[in-house]
Amino acid sequence: MSTSHTQQEAIDMAIKRLKMGEEMSHIHYGKPLLITYSGGKDSDACVRLAQIAEVPFEVCHSLTTVDAPPTIYHVREKFAELEEQGIKCEIIKPRYKSNPVTMWSLIPQKSMPPTRLIRYCCSVLKETAGANRMIVTGVRWAESVARANRSEAFQSMASDPTKRILANDNDAERQLFEACAAKQKSTTNPIIDWSDRDVWDFLHDERIKVNPLYSCGFNRVGCIGCPMARKEGRQTEFAMFPTYQKAYIQAFGKMLKVRREEHKQTQWKTGEDVFHWWMEDGVMPGQMEIEDMEK
């Protein structure tokens, strides 16, 4: 399928943004762009665009420990392909309080489940890469329902600094270029205004192999059980990968043990109780509000 004029304009703009990002990266950090690669379609698009733009770049993947096996295999295959082309790739293993950590050991340490409002898992398992670097992400406004009502295209930099220091997710306020003083890194989002169709058309035209989960009906590729995902999607994930459900239940059980030892409130009796509450994304009769868990 040939690329239409509108599609080509989107590609040209993304390439222009990457070149701008590369220039900023060289000036401010003296290092090439760093593409944060999740294993999803948007990451694949960013990698291919950087290749077309012929800008120097490196790639990294944060090992969340809760990605689906097909995602892990896809990342390994992609990295092997890129390394053959001389591109530096790195898999970053998570650490917490200077020690190696997984989702299953992090939950008891935090003594509460990760939720939509308290996403400590993102900051520990996903967002540690890129200190003192200009990173490239596949963040897009179209990934958020709130973005569908936004009329503006993009802003080069938010005037309010608080809107630039954001979690590494697809928030409606994400900007084309962002700076995070707390983590000493900057971000460029070259496909921020692309639609899903834009991404899929580009990958199809470029014949890019994508994560096999998409052919299994997945609309998004991320951590198994992510509380930000829709309830139906989470249920499908656990049906396909039941080992992860068992791991969460065991982690929640250890979490309850920690809470009891620390004399914190809890009305749950088992890890299964916590998992049921967590999957319902609400408070079951007789259970605590999330604010109570911090006591």
N, C-alpha and C positions, 0 to 999 in steps of 0.2 A: 504494500500500500504506500503510495507516495505521500510525502509530507506536505500538508497544505500550507498556504501562506501564513495563516494564523498560527499553526503549529510551529512553523519555522521561526516566526517572530518570538514565540515563547522560548524556544531553544536558544535563539540568539541572545535574548535577554538574560537567560540563566547563565550562559557562557560569559556574558559581560559582567555579571555579578561575581562569578568565580574569579575572573581576572582582577576585578577590583579587590576582592577578598585576598587574593594572592599578593597583590601589591601592598596591602595593609599588613599582611602577615610578614612580608619581607622587611618592611620599614619598622614595625613595632616589635617583632619577635626575632627576626633574622632566621626564620625557619619556614619550611613549606607549609601549605595548608594541611590540616589533619581532618580527614573525613571520618566521622564516627559512624561505623557500619553496624546496623542492627540485624541485618539478614533479611530485611523487608524490601519491598519494591521501591520505596522512596530512596533507600540507601543505594540500591543498584542503579537507579537513575542518576544519582549524584556522582557515583564513581564513573559512569560512562560519560557524563557531561564533562567531568574534569579531564578525562582522556581526550575528548574532542577539543576542549579548550587548550590542551597542551600546556597546562600549568603544572608545576611540580607539586606533588602531594604525597602524603602518606595515609595509611588507613589503620584504624584501631577498632577493636570490638570489645565491649565490656561484657565479661562472662557473668551473667546475672545468676546463674545456677538454676534458673527456672524457665529457661527457653526450651521449647519443644525439641525433641531429637532431630526432626527434619531441618529445623533452623540451624542447629549446631553443625550438622553435616553440610548444609549449604554454605555457611560461613567458612568452614574448612576448605571446601572446594573452591570458593571464590578467592580465598587468600592464597591458595596454592597457585591458582591461575595468575594472580597479580604479582606474586613473588617471582614467577617465571619471567615476567616482564620487567623485573628489576625494581618493583615498587615495594617499599618497606611496609610490612604489615605486623601488627602486634595485637595479641589477645591479652587484655588486662584482667587479672584475677582480683576480685574484691577483697578489701581489708576493712576492718572496723576496730578502732582503738589500737591500731598498729598490728593487728593479728588477722590471719586469713579468716574469711567468713563466708557462709552460704546463707541462703534464705532461711534454711532450717535451723541454723545456729543463731541467726539474727533475731528471729521472732522471740525466743526466750530471753535474749539479752534486752530487747525493748519491752518485754513483758506486756505486749498488747499486739493485736493483729494489725497489719497494714490496712488502711481504709482509704476511701476517696479523699477524706480531709487530712489524714495523717499518713502521707506516703513516704515514710522513712526509707522504704526499700529502694525507691528511686535514687535518693541522695547517696545511699551507701553502695548500691549495686550497679548503678547506671551512670551516674553523673560525676565520677571522679576523674575521668579522662580529660586531657587537654589543658592542664595547668600551664600557664605561660605560652599558650598557643592560640592561633586563630583556627577554630574548628568549623567544619562544614556539617550541617545536619539536613535531613530531609523533611523538616517541619513544614507543614502546609496548613493554611487556613481552612481548606476544604475538609480537613479531618475533624473539625469541630462543628457541631450544629450551630453554635453561636456565630461562627464565621459566615454562615450562609447569608446573614442579614447585613454584613459589612459592605458598604458601598465603595470605600476607598481601596486603592490598590495596595500600596505599601508605603511605609515611612522609612527614611534612611536611618533615623535614630529617634527614639522616644524622647520628648522633652523632660518627662518625669523619670528620674533614675530608677524609681521603684518598679517601673514597668519594664525595665531592661534586665533586672535581676530576677530571673524566672527559672522554674524547674525545667528540665529538658523534656518537655512534652509539648503537645500541640495546642497550646492555649490560644484563645482568640486574640490576645494582645501581643502575640509574637511579632517581632519586627524583622526587617530584612537583615540589618546588622545590629548586633547587641553586644553589650559589654557587661561582664560580671566581675566587679572589683573583688568580691568575696572569694572567688575562685581564680582570680588573676587570669582570665581567659576571655576571648572575644568569639563571637559566633556569626557566621553568615549562613543564611537560609536561601539558597539560590532558586528553589522551586516553591517558595512560600505561597505564590498565587496560582499554582497549577491545580487543576482539577484532577480527580481520579482518572478521567478519560485522557487527559493530557499525559499522565504518567504511563498508563497502559499503552497508549498509541506510540509513545516514544520507545518504550521497551520492546514493543512488537516490531517497530520499524528497524530498530538496532539489533534485533534477534538476540536479546539478552535473556539468559536462562534465569528464572526466578525461583524463589522458595517454593517447593512442591506443595506446601500447605495451601497455597492459593487454589490449586487445582482440586483440593479437597473441600472447597467451599468456604474457606476462611477469607474474611474481608480485611482482617488485620493480623499482623504477626507480632507477637510480643510475649511477655511473661505469661506462663500458664497461671490462670486464676487471678490475673490483675484486677483489682477492685474497680478500676476505671472502665473496664470492658462491660458490655451489656450482660445481663444475667443469663440470657439464653446462650450467648457465646461462651461464657465461663462453663456452663453445664456441658456444652459440646466438647470443650477442651478436656474436662475431667473424664468424660465418657471415653474419649479417644486415648487419653493418657492417665489411666487410673493410678499409676504409681505415684504421680504427683499429689493426688488427693490423699493417699496414705501418708505421704511425707508431710503434708500440711497438718493433718490430724495429729501426727506424732509431735510435730513442732508445737502445736497448740497445747497438747498435753504437757509438754515440758514447760511451756509458758505458764500454765496454771500452777505447776509445782513451784516455780519461781515466785509467783504472786503470793502463794500461801506462805512460803518461807519468809517473804518480806512483809507479811501481814497486810497485804493490799486487798481491797475488796474484790470479791468474785462470787457470783452465784452459779457459774457454770461448774459442772461436776467433771466433765470429760472433754477431751479434745474434739470428739464428735459434736458435742453441744456447741462449741465455739465455731466449728466449721459450718454447722447448720445456720447459725446466726449470721456468719460472715457471708455465706452464699445467698441468703435472703436479702442482704443489704438493708437490713432494718432491725429493729429490736423485737425479739420474740417475747411473748408473755413471761414475766418473771425475770427477764434479763436486764442488764445494765445499759445505760446510755454510754456512748463512747467517752464522754467527759468523765464519767465515774471511774473509768479504767486508769485514768492518770492519777488517781488518789492513792 
